[in-house]
Amino acid sequence: MTIEFLPEKDSKIVTTLHDVLNLKRELSESYKDLIRKQEERDFYLPQEFSEHWGRFFKEPDDFPNTYKLFTERLVGNLLIDVGGGSGYSDFAHKFGAATYINVDRDIGSKETPPNPLVALDDKIVDGLHILDVKSDMLDFVSHVKDDSANFMLNGIDICVIDDVEYHKALALELARATKPGGLVFGVDSHIDWIWEGLGDKAPLRKKKTDPWLIINTFIYQKSE
C-alpha cells in the first residue's frame, strides 16, 4: 500500500518507521548471505559524494528542468537516502519532502548492532521529519513497502560494496519499492551502470533533464 504524505511543512502527521516498512517480510537466504559478506569485510573505502551536488544548489537557474522534476516528485513525499553516511537532507528540505530517512550501517555507536526496524534518531527540523537508521542498505530497502518511496544513492559504487550480486539485488529492491512516478537519483553509484546497461528493459526510465547537470549524476523515474 502506498504511503500518503501531506505536503504542508508544518503538518502534524508524523510518519513512523513502521509506516514505511513491511515488518512481516522475511529475507531470502541469498540476501542474508550477501549482507553477511559485507558485514564481514574488514576494509572498505567510505566515500563522500553528497558535496558533488553543491553547484546544483548554488546555481539553480542552470537546472530548471531538474528543479521542476524534483519539486513535482518529492514535495510531500518520502525520500530515503541509501548509504547516506552522516546524512544529506538538503534535497528533502529544498523540495518539500515530508520525511527523510538516512540509512547507513556505520552511523551511531559501534556497540549498537544494525537493525532496519529501529530508528536511532527521530526528529523534526524546519518541518521535515528526519529519521536515522543504522542498517545494511539491502536489508532496509528489502523491508520497504511496495511502491512507496523515492531513493537517493551517492557514491554507492564497487568500492563501497565490492559484490556485483549485492548491487543487482539492491537494484531489484529499489525498483520494487519506488513509488509510481517516483525517483531514484544520485551520483557515482553502481545502480546507474546496471540500469543503463539494460537500456529499454530497465525497470525505471533514465531522465534527461538539463544538459549541464553535474557529471556522473543520474535520475531514474518509475512509470506512473
C-alpha positions in Angstrom: 0.0 0.0 0.0 1.4 3.4 -0.9 2.2 5.7 1.9 0.4 9.1 1.7 2.1 12.2 3.0 0.8 15.7 3.3 2.9 18.5 1.6 2.4 21.1 4.3 5.7 21.6 6.1 4.0 22.2 9.4 1.9 19.1 9.2 1.3 17.4 12.5 1.1 13.9 10.8 4.4 12.2 11.6 5.5 9.1 9.7 6.8 6.3 11.8 9.3 3.7 10.6 6.6 1.1 10.9 4.5 3.0 8.3 7.4 2.7 5.9 8.4 -1.0 6.4 6.8 -4.3 5.7 7.6 -5.8 9.1 6.4 -9.3 8.1 8.8 -9.7 5.1 11.5 -12.3 5.6 14.8 -12.0 3.8 15.8 -14.8 1.4 18.8 -16.9 2.3 20.6 -15.4 -0.7 20.0 -11.9 0.6 21.2 -12.9 4.0 24.4 -14.3 2.5 25.1 -11.1 0.5 24.5 -8.9 3.6 26.7 -11.2 5.8 29.6 -11.0 3.3 29.5 -7.2 3.6 29.4 -7.2 7.3 32.5 -9.5 7.4 34.6 -7.1 5.3 37.4 -5.7 7.4 38.1 -2.8 4.9 36.2 -0.7 2.5 36.6 2.9 1.2 34.0 5.2 2.6 33.0 7.9 0.0 31.8 11.4 0.4 29.8 12.3 -2.8 27.0 14.4 -1.5 29.0 17.5 -1.9 29.1 16.9 -5.6 25.6 18.4 -5.6 26.9 21.8 -4.4 26.8 23.6 -7.7 23.2 22.2 -8.3 22.0 24.1 -5.2 24.2 27.2 -5.7 23.2 27.7 -9.4 19.5 26.7 -9.7 19.0 28.7 -12.9 21.3 26.3 -14.7 19.0 23.4 -13.9 15.3 24.5 -14.4 14.0 21.1 -15.7 15.7 19.2 -12.9 14.4 21.5 -10.3 10.9 21.2 -11.7 11.1 17.4 -11.7 12.3 17.2 -8.1 9.7 19.7 -6.9 6.9 17.7 -8.6 8.0 14.3 -7.3 9.5 15.0 -3.8 7.1 17.5 -2.3 5.0 16.0 0.5 6.6 12.5 0.0 9.2 10.2 1.4 12.9 10.3 0.5 15.2 7.6 1.6 19.0 8.2 1.5 20.6 4.8 0.9 24.0 4.6 2.4 23.8 8.2 3.3 26.6 8.3 5.9 26.0 11.2 8.3 23.0 12.3 6.2 22.3 14.8 3.5 18.9 16.2 3.9 19.3 19.2 1.6 17.2 17.6 -1.2 14.4 16.8 1.3 14.4 20.4 2.7 14.8 22.1 -0.7 12.0 20.2 -2.5 9.5 19.9 0.4 9.7 16.2 1.2 7.6 15.2 4.3 10.0 12.6 5.6 13.8 11.9 5.1 15.2 8.6 6.2 19.0 8.3 6.3 20.1 4.6 6.2 23.7 3.6 6.9 25.3 0.7 8.7 28.1 2.8 10.2 26.2 5.5 12.0 25.8 5.5 15.7 27.9 3.7 18.3 30.0 0.7 17.2 28.3 -1.2 20.1 24.9 -0.7 18.5 24.1 -3.5 16.0 22.5 -2.7 12.7 18.7 -3.0 12.8 16.5 -1.9 9.9 13.4 -1.9 12.1 14.7 0.7 14.6 15.4 4.4 14.2 18.5 5.7 16.1 17.3 9.2 15.9 13.8 10.6 15.2 13.3 14.4 15.0 11.6 17.2 13.1 13.8 20.0 11.7 12.2 23.0 10.0 9.1 20.9 9.3 11.0 18.0 7.9 10.7 14.7 9.7 14.2 13.1 9.8 15.0 9.5 10.9 18.4 7.9 11.1 18.5 4.1 10.8 21.6 2.0 11.4 21.2 -0.8 8.8 22.7 -2.5 5.9 21.3 -1.0 2.7 19.9 -4.1 1.2 18.3 -5.2 4.5 16.5 -1.9 4.9 15.3 -1.5 1.3 14.1 -5.1 1.2 11.7 -4.2 4.0 10.3 -1.0 2.5 6.7 -1.4 1.3 6.0 -1.8 -2.4 5.6 1.4 -4.5 6.1 3.8 -1.6 9.3 5.9 -1.7 11.8 8.0 -3.6 15.5 7.0 -3.2 18.9 8.7 -3.3 22.3 7.0 -3.6 25.5 9.0 -3.6 28.8 7.1 -4.1 27.4 3.6 -3.6 29.9 2.1 -6.0 32.0 -1.0 -6.2 34.5 0.4 -3.7 31.8 0.7 -1.0 30.1 -2.6 -1.9 32.5 -4.9 -3.7 29.9 -7.6 -4.7 28.2 -7.1 -8.0 25.4 -9.5 -6.9 24.7 -7.3 -4.0 24.2 -4.3 -6.3 21.9 -6.4 -8.5 19.8 -7.4 -5.6 19.7 -3.8 -4.4 18.6 -2.6 -7.8 15.7 -5.2 -7.8 14.5 -4.0 -4.4 14.7 -0.3 -5.3 12.6 -0.9 -8.4 10.0 -2.7 -6.4 9.9 -0.1 -3.6 10.0 3.1 -5.7 6.5 4.7 -5.8 4.8 5.1 -9.2 6.2 8.3 -10.8 8.9 8.3 -8.1 12.6 8.9 -8.5 15.9 7.0 -7.8 18.7 9.5 -8.2 22.3 10.2 -7.1 25.9 10.3 -8.2 28.6 7.7 -9.0 26.6 4.6 -7.9 26.7 1.1 -9.5 23.0 1.0 -9.9 23.4 3.5 -12.8 25.6 1.0 -14.6 23.1 -1.8 -14.0 20.1 0.1 -15.3 22.0 1.9 -18.1 23.1 -1.5 -19.3 19.6 -2.8 -19.5 18.5 0.0 -21.8 14.8 -0.1 -22.6 14.4 -3.2 -20.4 15.4 -1.2 -17.3 12.6 -1.1 -14.7 12.9 2.6 -14.4 13.5 5.1 -17.2 16.5 7.4 -17.1 15.6 11.0 -17.3 17.5 13.5 -19.4 16.7 16.8 -17.8 19.3 19.6 -18.2 22.4 19.4 -20.5 24.7 20.7 -17.8 23.7 18.5 -14.9 26.6 17.6 -12.6 28.9 14.9 -14.1 28.1 11.3 -13.1 24.8 12.1 -11.7 21.7 10.1 -12.6 17.9 10.3 -12.3 15.6 7.4 -13.0 11.8 7.6 -12.8 9.3 4.8 -12.3 6.3 4.7 -14.6 3.0 6.0 -13.2 
